[in-house]
Amino acid sequence: MLIQKILEGKILNLRQVSSAIGQTGDNLATIRYELSDEIRYRQGIDNHLGDLSRQLNDLEQDVYNSANIVDQAIKAYHQVEKKLIGKP
């Protein structure tokens, strides 16, 4: 049970990190669109900010998916454990 509590805490941490990454991506997108056109298009700044925003969104999804994988693994472990012990 201790390991389960630790893993559940890690799942919560991963989801919090995912949310923080998503918020950072949203903030970056807001900054990108609040810049004047003159600044945005200077030296490819707009493209770089767009690429970074997409990378953050991808990372957010990867971290969130990692949390889901751990959660599914815990549930599968409990199902197998119940079958081995003979509990319904």
Distance bins in CASP14 RR format, pairs under 12 A and 6 or more apart:
PFRMAT RR
TARGET T0000
AUTHOR 0000-0000-0000
RMODE 2
METHOD distances of the structure
MODEL  1
1 7 0 0 0 0 0 1 0 0 0 0 0
1 8 0 0 0 0 0 1 0 0 0 0 0
1 74 0 0 0 0 0 1 0 0 0 0 0
1 77 0 0 0 0 0 1 0 0 0 0 0
1 78 0 0 0 0 0 1 0 0 0 0 0
1 81 0 0 0 0 0 1 0 0 0 0 0
2 8 0 0 0 0 0 1 0 0 0 0 0
2 9 0 0 0 0 0 1 0 0 0 0 0
3 9 0 0 0 0 0 1 0 0 0 0 0
3 10 0 0 0 0 0 1 0 0 0 0 0
3 70 0 0 0 0 0 1 0 0 0 0 0
3 73 0 0 0 0 0 1 0 0 0 0 0
3 74 0 0 0 0 1 0 0 0 0 0 0
3 77 0 0 0 0 1 0 0 0 0 0 0
3 78 0 0 0 0 0 1 0 0 0 0 0
3 81 0 0 0 0 0 1 0 0 0 0 0
4 10 0 0 0 0 0 1 0 0 0 0 0
4 11 0 0 0 0 0 1 0 0 0 0 0
4 70 0 0 0 0 0 1 0 0 0 0 0
4 71 0 0 0 0 0 1 0 0 0 0 0
4 73 0 0 0 0 0 1 0 0 0 0 0
4 74 1 0 0 1 0 0 0 0 0 0 0
4 75 0 0 0 0 0 1 0 0 0 0 0
4 77 0 0 0 0 1 0 0 0 0 0 0
4 78 0 0 0 0 1 0 0 0 0 0 0
4 81 0 0 0 0 0 1 0 0 0 0 0
5 11 0 0 0 0 0 1 0 0 0 0 0
5 12 0 0 0 0 0 1 0 0 0 0 0
5 74 0 0 0 0 0 1 0 0 0 0 0
6 12 0 0 0 0 0 1 0 0 0 0 0
6 13 0 0 0 0 0 1 0 0 0 0 0
6 70 0 0 0 0 0 1 0 0 0 0 0
6 74 0 0 0 0 0 1 0 0 0 0 0
7 13 0 0 0 0 0 1 0 0 0 0 0
7 14 0 0 0 0 0 1 0 0 0 0 0
7 67 0 0 0 0 0 1 0 0 0 0 0
7 69 0 0 0 0 0 1 0 0 0 0 0
7 70 1 0 0 1 0 0 0 0 0 0 0
7 71 0 0 0 0 1 0 0 0 0 0 0
7 72 0 0 0 0 0 1 0 0 0 0 0
7 73 0 0 0 0 1 0 0 0 0 0 0
7 74 1 0 1 0 0 0 0 0 0 0 0
7 75 0 0 0 0 0 1 0 0 0 0 0
7 77 0 0 0 0 1 0 0 0 0 0 0
7 78 0 0 0 0 0 1 0 0 0 0 0
8 14 0 0 0 0 0 1 0 0 0 0 0
8 15 0 0 0 0 0 1 0 0 0 0 0
8 67 0 0 0 0 0 1 0 0 0 0 0
8 70 0 0 0 0 1 0 0 0 0 0 0
8 71 0 0 0 0 1 0 0 0 0 0 0
8 73 0 0 0 0 0 1 0 0 0 0 0
8 74 1 0 0 1 0 0 0 0 0 0 0
8 75 0 0 0 0 0 1 0 0 0 0 0
8 78 0 0 0 0 0 1 0 0 0 0 0
9 15 0 0 0 0 1 0 0 0 0 0 0
9 16 0 0 0 0 1 0 0 0 0 0 0
9 17 0 0 0 0 0 1 0 0 0 0 0
9 67 0 0 0 0 1 0 0 0 0 0 0
9 70 0 0 0 0 1 0 0 0 0 0 0
9 71 0 0 0 0 0 1 0 0 0 0 0
9 74 0 0 0 0 0 1 0 0 0 0 0
10 16 0 0 0 0 0 1 0 0 0 0 0
10 17 0 0 0 0 0 1 0 0 0 0 0
10 63 0 0 0 0 0 1 0 0 0 0 0
10 66 0 0 0 0 1 0 0 0 0 0 0
10 67 0 0 0 0 1 0 0 0 0 0 0
10 69 0 0 0 0 0 1 0 0 0 0 0
10 70 1 0 0 1 0 0 0 0 0 0 0
10 71 0 0 0 0 1 0 0 0 0 0 0
10 73 0 0 0 0 0 1 0 0 0 0 0
10 74 0 0 0 0 0 1 0 0 0 0 0
11 17 0 0 0 0 0 1 0 0 0 0 0
11 18 0 0 0 0 0 1 0 0 0 0 0
11 63 0 0 0 0 0 1 0 0 0 0 0
11 64 0 0 0 0 0 1 0 0 0 0 0
11 65 0 0 0 0 0 1 0 0 0 0 0
11 66 0 0 0 0 1 0 0 0 0 0 0
11 67 1 0 1 0 0 0 0 0 0 0 0
11 68 0 0 0 0 1 0 0 0 0 0 0
11 69 0 0 0 0 1 0 0 0 0 0 0
11 70 1 0 1 0 0 0 0 0 0 0 0
11 71 1 0 1 0 0 0 0 0 0 0 0
11 72 0 0 0 0 0 1 0 0 0 0 0
11 73 0 0 0 0 1 0 0 0 0 0 0
11 74 1 0 0 1 0 0 0 0 0 0 0
11 75 0 0 0 0 0 1 0 0 0 0 0
12 18 0 0 0 0 0 1 0 0 0 0 0
12 19 0 0 0 0 0 1 0 0 0 0 0
12 67 0 0 0 0 1 0 0 0 0 0 0
12 70 0 0 0 0 0 1 0 0 0 0 0
12 71 0 0 0 0 0 1 0 0 0 0 0
13 19 0 0 0 0 0 1 0 0 0 0 0
13 20 0 0 0 0 0 1 0 0 0 0 0
13 63 0 0 0 0 1 0 0 0 0 0 0
13 66 0 0 0 0 0 1 0 0 0 0 0
13 67 0 0 0 0 1 0 0 0 0 0 0
13 70 0 0 0 0 0 1 0 0 0 0 0
14 20 0 0 0 0 0 1 0 0 0 0 0
14 21 0 0 0 0 0 1 0 0 0 0 0
14 59 0 0 0 0 0 1 0 0 0 0 0
14 60 0 0 0 0 0 1 0 0 0 0 0
14 61 0 0 0 0 0 1 0 0 0 0 0
14 62 0 0 0 0 0 1 0 0 0 0 0
14 63 1 0 1 0 0 0 0 0 0 0 0
14 64 1 0 0 1 0 0 0 0 0 0 0
14 65 0 0 0 0 1 0 0 0 0 0 0
14 66 1 0 1 0 0 0 0 0 0 0 0
14 67 1 1 0 0 0 0 0 0 0 0 0
14 68 0 0 0 0 1 0 0 0 0 0 0
14 69 0 0 0 0 1 0 0 0 0 0 0
14 70 1 0 0 1 0 0 0 0 0 0 0
14 71 0 0 0 0 1 0 0 0 0 0 0
15 21 0 0 0 0 0 1 0 0 0 0 0
15 22 0 0 0 0 0 1 0 0 0 0 0
15 60 0 0 0 0 0 1 0 0 0 0 0
15 63 0 0 0 0 1 0 0 0 0 0 0
15 64 1 0 0 1 0 0 0 0 0 0 0
15 65 0 0 0 0 0 1 0 0 0 0 0
15 66 0 0 0 0 1 0 0 0 0 0 0
15 67 1 0 1 0 0 0 0 0 0 0 0
15 68 0 0 0 0 1 0 0 0 0 0 0
15 70 0 0 0 0 0 1 0 0 0 0 0
15 71 0 0 0 0 1 0 0 0 0 0 0
16 22 0 0 0 0 0 1 0 0 0 0 0
16 23 0 0 0 0 0 1 0 0 0 0 0
16 60 0 0 0 0 0 1 0 0 0 0 0
16 63 0 0 0 0 1 0 0 0 0 0 0
16 64 0 0 0 0 0 1 0 0 0 0 0
16 67 0 0 0 0 1 0 0 0 0 0 0
17 23 0 0 0 0 0 1 0 0 0 0 0
17 24 0 0 0 0 0 1 0 0 0 0 0
17 56 0 0 0 0 0 1 0 0 0 0 0
17 59 0 0 0 0 1 0 0 0 0 0 0
17 60 0 0 0 0 1 0 0 0 0 0 0
17 62 0 0 0 0 0 1 0 0 0 0 0
17 63 1 0 1 0 0 0 0 0 0 0 0
17 64 0 0 0 0 1 0 0 0 0 0 0
17 66 0 0 0 0 1 0 0 0 0 0 0
17 67 0 0 0 0 1 0 0 0 0 0 0
18 24 0 0 0 0 0 1 0 0 0 0 0
18 25 0 0 0 0 0 1 0 0 0 0 0
18 56 0 0 0 0 0 1 0 0 0 0 0
18 57 0 0 0 0 0 1 0 0 0 0 0
18 58 0 0 0 0 0 1 0 0 0 0 0
18 59 0 0 0 0 1 0 0 0 0 0 0
18 60 1 0 1 0 0 0 0 0 0 0 0
18 61 1 0 0 1 0 0 0 0 0 0 0
18 62 0 0 0 0 1 0 0 0 0 0 0
18 63 1 0 1 0 0 0 0 0 0 0 0
18 64 1 0 1 0 0 0 0 0 0 0 0
18 65 0 0 0 0 1 0 0 0 0 0 0
18 66 0 0 0 0 1 0 0 0 0 0 0
18 67 1 0 0 1 0 0 0 0 0 0 0
18 68 0 0 0 0 1 0 0 0 0 0 0
19 25 0 0 0 0 0 1 0 0 0 0 0
19 26 0 0 0 0 0 1 0 0 0 0 0
19 60 1 0 0 1 0 0 0 0 0 0 0
19 61 0 0 0 0 0 1 0 0 0 0 0
19 63 0 0 0 0 1 0 0 0 0 0 0
19 64 0 0 0 0 1 0 0 0 0 0 0
19 67 0 0 0 0 0 1 0 0 0 0 0
20 26 0 0 0 0 0 1 0 0 0 0 0
20 27 0 0 0 0 0 1 0 0 0 0 0
20 56 0 0 0 0 0 1 0 0 0 0 0
20 59 0 0 0 0 0 1 0 0 0 0 0
20 60 0 0 0 0 1 0 0 0 0 0 0
20 63 0 0 0 0 1 0 0 0 0 0 0
20 64 0 0 0 0 0 1 0 0 0 0 0
21 27 0 0 0 0 0 1 0 0 0 0 0
21 28 0 0 0 0 0 1 0 0 0 0 0
21 52 0 0 0 0 0 1 0 0 0 0 0
21 53 0 0 0 0 0 1 0 0 0 0 0
21 55 0 0 0 0 1 0 0 0 0 0 0
21 56 1 0 1 0 0 0 0 0 0 0 0
21 57 0 0 0 0 1 0 0 0 0 0 0
21 58 0 0 0 0 1 0 0 0 0 0 0
21 59 1 0 1 0 0 0 0 0 0 0 0
21 60 1 0 1 0 0 0 0 0 0 0 0
21 61 0 0 0 0 1 0 0 0 0 0 0
21 62 0 0 0 0 1 0 0 0 0 0 0
21 63 1 0 0 1 0 0 0 0 0 0 0
21 64 0 0 0 0 1 0 0 0 0 0 0
21 66 0 0 0 0 0 1 0 0 0 0 0
22 28 0 0 0 0 1 0 0 0 0 0 0
22 29 0 0 0 0 1 0 0 0 0 0 0
22 30 0 0 0 0 0 1 0 0 0 0 0
22 53 0 0 0 0 1 0 0 0 0 0 0
22 54 0 0 0 0 0 1 0 0 0 0 0
22 55 0 0 0 0 0 1 0 0 0 0 0
22 56 1 0 0 1 0 0 0 0 0 0 0
22 57 1 0 0 1 0 0 0 0 0 0 0
22 58 0 0 0 0 0 1 0 0 0 0 0
22 59 0 0 0 0 1 0 0 0 0 0 0
22 60 1 0 1 0 0 0 0 0 0 0 0
22 61 0 0 0 0 1 0 0 0 0 0 0
22 62 0 0 0 0 0 1 0 0 0 0 0
22 63 0 0 0 0 1 0 0 0 0 0 0
22 64 0 0 0 0 1 0 0 0 0 0 0
23 29 0 0 0 0 0 1 0 0 0 0 0
23 30 0 0 0 0 0 1 0 0 0 0 0
23 56 0 0 0 0 1 0 0 0 0 0 0
23 57 0 0 0 0 0 1 0 0 0 0 0
23 60 0 0 0 0 1 0 0 0 0 0 0
24 30 0 0 0 0 0 1 0 0 0 0 0
24 31 0 0 0 0 0 1 0 0 0 0 0
24 52 0 0 0 0 1 0 0 0 0 0 0
24 53 0 0 0 0 1 0 0 0 0 0 0
24 55 0 0 0 0 0 1 0 0 0 0 0
24 56 1 0 1 0 0 0 0 0 0 0 0
24 57 0 0 0 0 0 1 0 0 0 0 0
24 59 0 0 0 0 1 0 0 0 0 0 0
24 60 0 0 0 0 1 0 0 0 0 0 0
24 63 0 0 0 0 0 1 0 0 0 0 0
25 31 0 0 0 0 1 0 0 0 0 0 0
25 32 0 0 0 0 1 0 0 0 0 0 0
25 49 0 0 0 0 1 0 0 0 0 0 0
25 50 0 0 0 0 1 0 0 0 0 0 0
25 51 0 0 0 0 0 1 0 0 0 0 0
25 52 0 0 0 0 1 0 0 0 0 0 0
25 53 1 0 1 0 0 0 0 0 0 0 0
25 54 0 0 0 0 1 0 0 0 0 0 0
25 55 0 0 0 0 1 0 0 0 0 0 0
25 56 1 0 1 0 0 0 0 0 0 0 0
25 57 1 0 0 1 0 0 0 0 0 0 0
25 58 0 0 0 0 0 1 0 0 0 0 0
25 59 0 0 0 0 1 0 0 0 0 0 0
25 60 1 0 0 1 0 0 0 0 0 0 0
25 61 0 0 0 0 0 1 0 0 0 0 0
26 32 0 0 0 0 0 1 0 0 0 0 0
26 33 0 0 0 0 0 1 0 0 0 0 0
26 53 0 0 0 0 1 0 0 0 0 0 0
26 56 0 0 0 0 1 0 0 0 0 0 0
26 57 0 0 0 0 1 0 0 0 0 0 0
26 60 0 0 0 0 1 0 0 0 0 0 0
27 33 0 0 0 0 0 1 0 0 0 0 0
27 34 0 0 0 0 0 1 0 0 0 0 0
27 49 0 0 0 0 0 1 0 0 0 0 0
27 52 0 0 0 0 0 1 0 0 0 0 0
27 53 0 0 0 0 1 0 0 0 0 0 0
27 56 0 0 0 0 1 0 0 0 0 0 0
28 34 0 0 0 0 0 1 0 0 0 0 0
28 35 0 0 0 0 0 1 0 0 0 0 0
28 45 0 0 0 0 0 1 0 0 0 0 0
28 46 0 0 0 0 0 1 0 0 0 0 0
28 48 0 0 0 0 0 1 0 0 0 0 0
28 49 1 0 0 1 0 0 0 0 0 0 0
28 50 1 0 0 1 0 0 0 0 0 0 0
28 51 0 0 0 0 0 1 0 0 0 0 0
28 52 1 0 0 1 0 0 0 0 0 0 0
28 53 1 0 1 0 0 0 0 0 0 0 0
28 54 0 0 0 0 0 1 0 0 0 0 0
28 55 0 0 0 0 1 0 0 0 0 0 0
28 56 1 0 0 1 0 0 0 0 0 0 0
28 57 0 0 0 0 1 0 0 0 0 0 0
28 60 0 0 0 0 0 1 0 0 0 0 0
29 35 0 0 0 0 0 1 0 0 0 0 0
29 46 0 0 0 0 0 1 0 0 0 0 0
29 49 1 0 0 1 0 0 0 0 0 0 0
29 50 1 0 0 1 0 0 0 0 0 0 0
29 51 0 0 0 0 0 1 0 0 0 0 0
29 52 0 0 0 0 1 0 0 0 0 0 0
29 53 1 0 1 0 0 0 0 0 0 0 0
29 54 0 0 0 0 1 0 0 0 0 0 0
29 56 0 0 0 0 1 0 0 0 0 0 0
29 57 0 0 0 0 1 0 0 0 0 0 0
30 49 0 0 0 0 0 1 0 0 0 0 0
30 53 0 0 0 0 1 0 0 0 0 0 0
31 39 0 0 0 0 0 1 0 0 0 0 0
31 40 0 0 0 0 0 1 0 0 0 0 0
31 45 0 0 0 0 0 1 0 0 0 0 0
31 46 0 0 0 0 0 1 0 0 0 0 0
31 49 1 0 0 1 0 0 0 0 0 0 0
31 50 0 0 0 0 0 1 0 0 0 0 0
31 52 0 0 0 0 0 1 0 0 0 0 0
31 53 0 0 0 0 1 0 0 0 0 0 0
32 39 0 0 0 0 0 1 0 0 0 0 0
32 40 1 0 0 1 0 0 0 0 0 0 0
32 41 0 0 0 0 0 1 0 0 0 0 0
32 44 0 0 0 0 0 1 0 0 0 0 0
32 45 0 0 0 0 1 0 0 0 0 0 0
32 46 1 0 0 1 0 0 0 0 0 0 0
32 47 0 0 0 0 0 1 0 0 0 0 0
32 48 0 0 0 0 1 0 0 0 0 0 0
32 49 1 0 1 0 0 0 0 0 0 0 0
32 50 1 0 0 1 0 0 0 0 0 0 0
32 51 0 0 0 0 0 1 0 0 0 0 0
32 52 0 0 0 0 1 0 0 0 0 0 0
32 53 1 0 0 1 0 0 0 0 0 0 0
32 54 0 0 0 0 0 1 0 0 0 0 0
32 56 0 0 0 0 0 1 0 0 0 0 0
33 39 0 0 0 0 0 1 0 0 0 0 0
33 40 0 0 0 0 1 0 0 0 0 0 0
33 46 0 0 0 0 1 0 0 0 0 0 0
33 49 0 0 0 0 1 0 0 0 0 0 0
33 50 0 0 0 0 0 1 0 0 0 0 0
33 53 0 0 0 0 0 1 0 0 0 0 0
34 40 0 0 0 0 1 0 0 0 0 0 0
34 49 0 0 0 0 0 1 0 0 0 0 0
35 41 0 0 0 0 1 0 0 0 0 0 0
35 42 0 0 0 0 1 0 0 0 0 0 0
35 44 0 0 0 0 0 1 0 0 0 0 0
35 45 1 0 0 1 0 0 0 0 0 0 0
35 46 1 0 0 1 0 0 0 0 0 0 0
35 48 0 0 0 0 0 1 0 0 0 0 0
35 49 0 0 0 0 1 0 0 0 0 0 0
35 50 0 0 0 0 0 1 0 0 0 0 0
36 42 0 0 0 0 1 0 0 0 0 0 0
36 45 0 0 0 0 0 1 0 0 0 0 0
36 46 0 0 0 0 0 1 0 0 0 0 0
37 45 0 0 0 0 0 1 0 0 0 0 0
37 46 0 0 0 0 1 0 0 0 0 0 0
38 45 0 0 0 0 0 1 0 0 0 0 0
38 46 0 0 0 0 0 1 0 0 0 0 0
39 45 1 0 0 1 0 0 0 0 0 0 0
39 46 0 0 0 0 1 0 0 0 0 0 0
39 49 0 0 0 0 0 1 0 0 0 0 0
40 46 1 0 1 0 0 0 0 0 0 0 0
40 47 0 0 0 0 1 0 0 0 0 0 0
40 48 0 0 0 0 0 1 0 0 0 0 0
40 49 1 0 0 1 0 0 0 0 0 0 0
40 50 0 0 0 0 0 1 0 0 0 0 0
41 47 0 0 0 0 1 0 0 0 0 0 0
41 48 0 0 0 0 0 1 0 0 0 0 0
41 49 0 0 0 0 0 1 0 0 0 0 0
42 48 0 0 0 0 0 1 0 0 0 0 0
42 49 0 0 0 0 0 1 0 0 0 0 0
43 49 0 0 0 0 0 1 0 0 0 0 0
44 50 0 0 0 0 1 0 0 0 0 0 0
44 51 0 0 0 0 1 0 0 0 0 0 0
44 52 0 0 0 0 0 1 0 0 0 0 0
45 51 0 0 0 0 0 1 0 0 0 0 0
45 52 0 0 0 0 0 1 0 0 0 0 0
46 52 0 0 0 0 0 1 0 0 0 0 0
46 53 0 0 0 0 0 1 0 0 0 0 0
47 53 0 0 0 0 0 1 0 0 0 0 0
47 54 0 0 0 0 0 1 0 0 0 0 0
48 54 0 0 0 0 0 1 0 0 0 0 0
48 55 0 0 0 0 0 1 0 0 0 0 0
49 55 0 0 0 0 0 1 0 0 0 0 0
49 56 0 0 0 0 0 1 0 0 0 0 0
50 56 0 0 0 0 1 0 0 0 0 0 0
50 57 0 0 0 0 1 0 0 0 0 0 0
51 57 0 0 0 0 0 1 0 0 0 0 0
51 58 0 0 0 0 0 1 0 0 0 0 0
52 58 0 0 0 0 0 1 0 0 0 0 0
52 59 0 0 0 0 0 1 0 0 0 0 0
53 59 0 0 0 0 0 1 0 0 0 0 0
53 60 0 0 0 0 0 1 0 0 0 0 0
54 60 0 0 0 0 0 1 0 0 0 0 0
54 61 0 0 0 0 0 1 0 0 0 0 0
55 61 0 0 0 0 0 1 0 0 0 0 0
55 62 0 0 0 0 0 1 0 0 0 0 0
56 62 0 0 0 0 0 1 0 0 0 0 0
56 63 0 0 0 0 0 1 0 0 0 0 0
57 63 0 0 0 0 0 1 0 0 0 0 0
57 64 0 0 0 0 0 1 0 0 0 0 0
58 64 0 0 0 0 0 1 0 0 0 0 0
58 65 0 0 0 0 0 1 0 0 0 0 0
59 65 0 0 0 0 0 1 0 0 0 0 0
59 66 0 0 0 0 0 1 0 0 0 0 0
60 66 0 0 0 0 0 1 0 0 0 0 0
60 67 0 0 0 0 0 1 0 0 0 0 0
61 67 0 0 0 0 0 1 0 0 0 0 0
61 68 0 0 0 0 0 1 0 0 0 0 0
62 68 0 0 0 0 0 1 0 0 0 0 0
62 69 0 0 0 0 0 1 0 0 0 0 0
63 69 0 0 0 0 0 1 0 0 0 0 0
63 70 0 0 0 0 0 1 0 0 0 0 0
64 70 0 0 0 0 0 1 0 0 0 0 0
64 71 0 0 0 0 0 1 0 0 0 0 0
65 71 0 0 0 0 0 1 0 0 0 0 0
65 72 0 0 0 0 0 1 0 0 0 0 0
66 72 0 0 0 0 0 1 0 0 0 0 0
66 73 0 0 0 0 0 1 0 0 0 0 0
67 73 0 0 0 0 0 1 0 0 0 0 0
67 74 0 0 0 0 0 1 0 0 0 0 0
68 74 0 0 0 0 0 1 0 0 0 0 0
68 75 0 0 0 0 0 1 0 0 0 0 0
69 75 0 0 0 0 0 1 0 0 0 0 0
69 76 0 0 0 0 0 1 0 0 0 0 0
70 76 0 0 0 0 0 1 0 0 0 0 0
70 77 0 0 0 0 0 1 0 0 0 0 0
71 77 0 0 0 0 0 1 0 0 0 0 0
71 78 0 0 0 0 0 1 0 0 0 0 0
72 78 0 0 0 0 0 1 0 0 0 0 0
72 79 0 0 0 0 0 1 0 0 0 0 0
73 79 0 0 0 0 0 1 0 0 0 0 0
73 80 0 0 0 0 0 1 0 0 0 0 0
74 80 0 0 0 0 0 1 0 0 0 0 0
74 81 0 0 0 0 0 1 0 0 0 0 0
75 81 0 0 0 0 0 1 0 0 0 0 0
75 82 0 0 0 0 0 1 0 0 0 0 0
76 82 0 0 0 0 0 1 0 0 0 0 0
76 83 0 0 0 0 0 1 0 0 0 0 0
77 83 0 0 0 0 0 1 0 0 0 0 0
77 84 0 0 0 0 0 1 0 0 0 0 0
78 84 0 0 0 0 0 1 0 0 0 0 0
78 85 0 0 0 0 0 1 0 0 0 0 0
78 87 0 0 0 0 1 0 0 0 0 0 0
79 85 0 0 0 0 0 1 0 0 0 0 0
79 86 0 0 0 0 0 1 0 0 0 0 0
79 87 0 0 0 0 0 1 0 0 0 0 0
79 88 0 0 0 0 0 1 0 0 0 0 0
80 86 0 0 0 0 0 1 0 0 0 0 0
80 87 0 0 0 0 0 1 0 0 0 0 0
81 87 0 0 0 0 1 0 0 0 0 0 0
82 88 1 0 0 1 0 0 0 0 0 0 0
END
